[in-house]
Amino acid sequence: MADTLDMERPLSTKYEGSIRSMVFCTLCACIGALNFGFTIGYSSPAIPSMVKHGVLKEEDAGWFGSLMTVGALFGGPLSGWFIEKLGRKRTIFLSSLPFLFGYGSMIAAQSVTYLFVGRFLTGIGSGMVTVCVPMYVAEISTKSRRGVLGSCVQLLIVIGICAAYILGLDYEWKEMAHAALVPAVLSAVGACMIPETPRWLLGRNRKVDARQALAAVRDPHADVQEELRDIEEGLDTQEEMSWSEFFGRDELKRPLFLCLVIMMCQQFSGINAIMFYTVSIFNTAIPDMAYAATVLIGLVQVFATLLACFLMDRTGRKKLLILAGIIMAVTLFAFGLYYKLSAQKLLPEVLNMWLPVVCLTLYIVGFSLGWGPIPMLIMSEIFPARGRGMAGGIAIFFNWLTGFFVTKEFMTLQAVLGQDGVFYFFGSCCVFSVWFVYKYLPETKGKSLEDIELYFLGRSTVKV
């Protein structure tokens, strides 16, 4: 049977305090995730608007879309370095600046170069956010609430995507860029209103500051001193690491391997294929409302992610990933069968119209329940405090690199495997993901970050 992180004696059973302060700090930090989501959703309505107004040529549209990913490849490792050197809070503040300058460049655009530079900068900000925000939220959360609060990162991302789609119904690209400045400014302001994480402060031997920071994210009744002792004991077992030392330590290789495979599974879950076909699916079923239906899918994503927030600390990460993977695999295989039978004209007209719509909706629900929010949450949980930023930067770089590869080679894959074969391929990847999670991923629900570190050090009591 798979390892489960079921500690017989967790480090502490202290009273965990009120959730109010943690929610406030989480929401302030997650405004950066809203920026990221808006940036993802921006290109879909903005590119046609730019082309219509002659600001962007059709042959340049692909570059505009892909430059965000290129920027994010730099932003992830950059954020990992800032996290270790400057702290989590300051890195969140710094992550807002590429969005401000990026959208500012688009607004001031006098040539396509301004648009490309702006898109690249927003990509850097997106890469930074995907490292620093999940880690900040994980480090300020109590073990019983880390799942729901950590899932808020993905919730704000999909809200940002949906907001971009909705604004795209009535507004042009430059007006949308102006709107994007609002969350960018709020993110910078929000970062100034939250404390640094106690773990980072203790790692710099700033014990008084760490105590004040922990008190700020708990309440007067919480046992701050006991929790500080637990965190400090965990930090005492670690040392500062160079890059070469990081890759050479056996106790760090396993969490890094697990995280990289989870990130790869997320990108090979078929989400890019599904989003590629979304408009064409709705054009077939409801041609007069195809874009509005895309907005509706965005809303489905928001509500499904909200459901994931409530389930995360009740069912656990593993069960949600397995359930989501099964739903996604079934719907992807159904998509493959649909395209095969549709090409042979063997489907009744009603099924031909509505089967892909139903499959698409179920797939989005499955992805939003598990493989959307959980990989970033896992990344923020399984690495040791010293080196967490370094490891997170590597994981996010790999995530974006894999996503770039899947997106770039999607058309090639489709040409080789056929329209139906692409979905069979991604469905098979989801089956592999379910197997891998069941066999190798430890459950982190209800465990402190220090408990999880001890597990990977081989120094915890684990039921197998």
N, C-alpha and C positions, 0 to 999 in steps of 0.2 A: 504493500500500500504506500501511497505518497506520503512524504513528510508533511506533518501539520504542525504549525508553530503553536502547540497547545501546552503552554508552560504550567507545570504543577505549582510553581511558586514564582509568580511575577514579581518584579522588583518592588512594586509599591501598590498598596490598596487604599491610598489616600482619598479624601473627599476632593472632588474635582472642580467644585465651584460652579459659578453661573456661566452660561454660554453666551451671554450678552456681549461681553467684551471681545470674546473670540470671534463672534459673528461680525462685529464692527471692523475689527482688524482684517478679517478675511475679505470682507466686501471692499474695503479700501485697497487692499493688495490686488484683488481680482478685477479692478477697473482696467488694469493692464491686459487681462485676458479678454475684456470687452474690445479693447483696441485691436488685439490680434484677430478676433472673430470678425470684426468689421472689415479688416484688411483682407481676410479670406473672401468675404462676400462682396467686396467692393468691385472686383474686376468683372463679375458677371453682368451687372447692369451698366457699369461705367464704360467698358470697352465699346459696346454698340453706340453709346452716346458720344464718345470721343471720335469714333469713325464717322458718325453722322455729321458732326460739326467740323470735320476735316482736321482735327488736332492730331489724330493718329491714323496711319495708313493700315489697311487690313493686313498687309504682310508684316507689320510691326506688332500686331496684336499679341501674337504668341510670345514675343520677347517681353512685352509688358506683363503678361501673366506669369511667366516663369522667373522673372527677376526677383520676385518676392522669395521664392525658394532659394535662389542663389544667396540673397542677403541673409536668410535664416541660417544657412550653413555656416556663415561667419558669426552670426549673433549668438548661437548656442554655446560654442566654446568661449567666446568673449564674455558671456554672462557667467559661465563657470569660473573664469579667472577673477572677475569682479566680485563674485560671491565670496570667494576665499579671502581676497585682499581687503575689500571695502565693506563687506557685510551684505546681508540679504536686503535690508531696508534701503540702503543707498543704491543697490543694483536695481531695485524696483523703480526708484526715482530716475536713474539713468536710462532705464528701458523706455521711459515716456518720451525722451528727447528725440530718438529717431522717428517716432510717429509725428511729433510736432514739426520737425524739419522736413520730413518726407512729404506730408500732406501740404505743408507750406510751399515746398518746391512745385508740387502739382498745381496749386492755386496760382502761383506766379509764372506758370509755364509759358515761355515764349517760343519753345521748340520742343520736339519730341525728347531731346536730351534731358530736359527738366523732368518730364514724366518718368523717364527711365531711372534717373537719380532718385526721385521721390519714391518710386516703387521699391527700389533696392534698399533705401533707408528704412521703409516700413517693414521690409523683410528682416533687416537686422533687429529691429524692435521686436518683431514676432518671435525670432529665435531666442532673444534674451528673455522674453516673457515666459516661454515654455520651460525655462530652467528655473528662474528665480521665484516666480509666483508659487508654483506647487511646493517648492522647498520651504518657502516662508510659511505657508499655511500649515504644512506638516509639522514644522518645528514649534509653532505656537499652540497647536491643538492638543487636547488631552486624548488619550488612547481610545476612549469610548466615542469620541466625536470626530476623530480624524478622517473617517471615511466620508461622512456627510459634508464636512467643511472642505475636504480635498476635492470632492466632486463638484463643488461650486466653481472651480476653475473651468471645467468643461462646460458647465451651465452658462457661465458668462461668455464663453467662446461662442456657443450656439446662439445665444441671445444677440451677440454682435453680428453674426452671419445673417440672422433673421432680420435684424434692424436694417442692414445694408440692402437686403432684398426688398423690404417694404419701402424704404426711401427711393429705391430704384423704380418703383411704380410711377412716381410723380415728379422726381427731380432729376436734373442733369448731373453729369460727372463732377463739375466744379462745385455745385451746391452740396453734393455729397461729401466732397473733400473738406468743405467748410464745416459740415456737421461732424466730420471725424476729428476735428480739432478739439471738440468739447470733451470727449472722454480722455483725450491725450492730456489736456490741461488738468482734468479731474484726477487722473492717475498720478501726476506729479504732486498735486495738492494732497491727495490721499496718502502718498508715501511719506509726507512730512508729518502726518497725524498718527502714525503707528510706531510702536517701539521696535527696536532691533530684537532679534530672537535671542532668548537666554542662552541657547547652546553656542551660538557664535561668540557671544560676550564671554562666556565661561572659558571657551577655547582660547581667548586672549587674556585670560586671568583677570577679567574685570568683574569680580564677584558682586560688588555693590550694585553696579549697573545691571547685572544679570538678575539680581533679586528684585530690583525696581521694575525691570521689564516683565518678569514673570508675574509680579503682582498686578501689573497693568492689564495683562490678558487673562487673569483669573478674577477672584473677588476677595474681599477681606476675610472670608471664612475658609478659603482654600489653604491647604497645608503647603505653602510655598517653600518653606525651608526643607521639608522632606523631599519634595520634588527636585529642588536644586541639588540636594545631596545625591539623588539617584542619577541625575544628569552628569554631575561632576565625577562620580565613580565610573560612569561609562567613558567619559573623556580621559580619565586617568589611564585607561588601558590602551590609549592610542598615542601616536606620535605624528608630527608633521611629515608629510610625504612628498617626495619629488615624483615626477612623472614616471621615471624608471622604477622607482620603488613601488609605485601604485600598481603597475602591471606585474610586478614580481611577487606580490604577497598573495599567498594561497587563499587566505580568508576573504580577499576582495575579488578574486577571480570568479567565484561562483555567482555572487550578486550581479556582477557586471555581465557575465554570460547570460544569466536569466533575464536581465533588463534588456539586453540587446536583442535577444530572441523575441521577447514580448513586443518590442518596438517594431521588429521586422514583421511579426504576425499582424500587427495593426495595419501596416501599410499594404500587406498582401491579403487583407481581408476582403478586398474587392470594392472598397469605398470609392476609389477613383473611377472604376468602371461604372458603378451605379450613378455617380454624379455626372459622368460623361453622357449617359443615356437618359437622364431625367427629363430634359426638355422634349426629346423625341418621343419618349413614352407618353407624355401628356399631350403632345401634338397629335398622336394617334387616337387617344381616348377622348380628349376635350380640346380640339384645336383652337377654339376661340379664347380659351382661358389657360393656355399652357404656362405662361409666366406666373399668373396668379396662383396656379396650382403648385408651382415651385415654391412660392412663398408659404403655401399651406404645408408643404413638406418641411420647411424650415420651422414652422410652429410645432409640427409633430415631433421634431427633433428636440425642441425646447422642453415640451411636456414629458417626453420619454427620459430626457436627462434629469429633469426634476424628480421623476419617479426613482431614477437611479440614486439620487442623493439620499432619499429616504430609505432605500433598501440596502445601501452600502454597508452600514454598521449593523444591519439586522441579519442579512443573509451571508455576508462576507464577500471578499473579492473573487475567490476561486469559483464559487457557485454562480455568481453573476457572469463571469467570463465564460464559463462552460455553457450556461443557458444561452447567453448571447451568441456564442460561437455556433451552437446547434441551430438556432433560429436563422442565422445568417447563411449557414451551409445549406439548409433546406431551401431557403428562398433563392439562393444563387443557382442551385441545381434546377429549381423550378424555372428560373429565368433561361437557363441553357436549353431546357426542354421546350420552353415557349418559343424561343428563336428558331429551334430546329423544326418544330411542327408548323410554325408560322411560315417559314420559308417554303415548306412543302404544301402550304395552304390546306392543312388538315384540321385547323381549329375553327369552331363556330365563331361567327362574327362577335357575339357578346364576349366570349372568352378572349378573343383576339384583342378586344378593346380594354377589358378590365382586369384580366389576369396579371399583366405586368404592373398595373397600378397597385393592386393588392400586394403583390410580391415586393414592390418598391417600398410601400408603407411599412410592411412587416420587417423588411431588412433595416430600414432606418431606425425603427423601434429597437431592434436587436443591437445594432451598432451603438445606439445612444445609451442602452442599458449597461453595456460592458466594455466593448473595445474602443469606445470613444473616450470615456472618462478615466478608466482604470489604469492604462499604461503609465500616464503621468503620475498618478497616485502611487503606483508601485515604485516608480523611479524615486519619488521623494521619501520613501519609507525604508528601502532595503540597504542603502549605503551608510557607512559610518559617518559620524558628524564631521570629522576631519577628512577631507577629501570628497565630501558630498557634492560640492560644487564642481569639482574636477570630474567626478564620475557622471554627474548630471549633464555636463557639457558634452562629454563623449556620447552619452546615450541619445541626447537630442540631435547632435550632429549626425549620428547614424540614422535616426528616425527621418530627418529631413533628406538625407542622402538616398535612403531607400525609397522614400516617397517620390523624389525627383526621378529616380531610375524607373519606377513603376509607371509614372505619368509619361515619361519620355518614350518608353518602349511599349506603351499600351497599344498603339496602332500596329506596331510590328507584331506584337503578340496576337492581335486580332487577325492579321493577315495570315499568320502561320496556323493558328488553331481554329479560325473561323469565328463568327459572331457567337455561336453557341458554345464553342470550345473555350472561349475566354472565361465564361461564367462557370463552366465545369472546373477549369483550372483554379479559379479563386475559391470555389466551393470546396475543392480538395484542400486548399491552403487553410480554410477554416476548420476542416476536420483535423488537420495536423495541429492547429492551435489548441483545439479542445483536448487532444491527447497530451500535448506538452504541458498545458496548465494542470491537468489532472495528475500527471505523473511527477512533475518537478517543482511546481510553484508552491511555496509554503503559504499558508493562510496568515495574513497579518492583522486581521480584524481583532480589535480589543487588546492589542499588544503595544506596549510603549516602544518608542524608537530604540531605547536602550535594550529592551528584551530582544528585539529583532537583531541588533548588533551582536549580542551574546550568542544568539542562535547560529549566526554565520561564523562566529569564532569557535563554535563547537563547545561552548561553556554553559549551555542551558539544558534544563531537563525537558526532553521532548518525547512525546508519545508517538510511536511510529505505527 
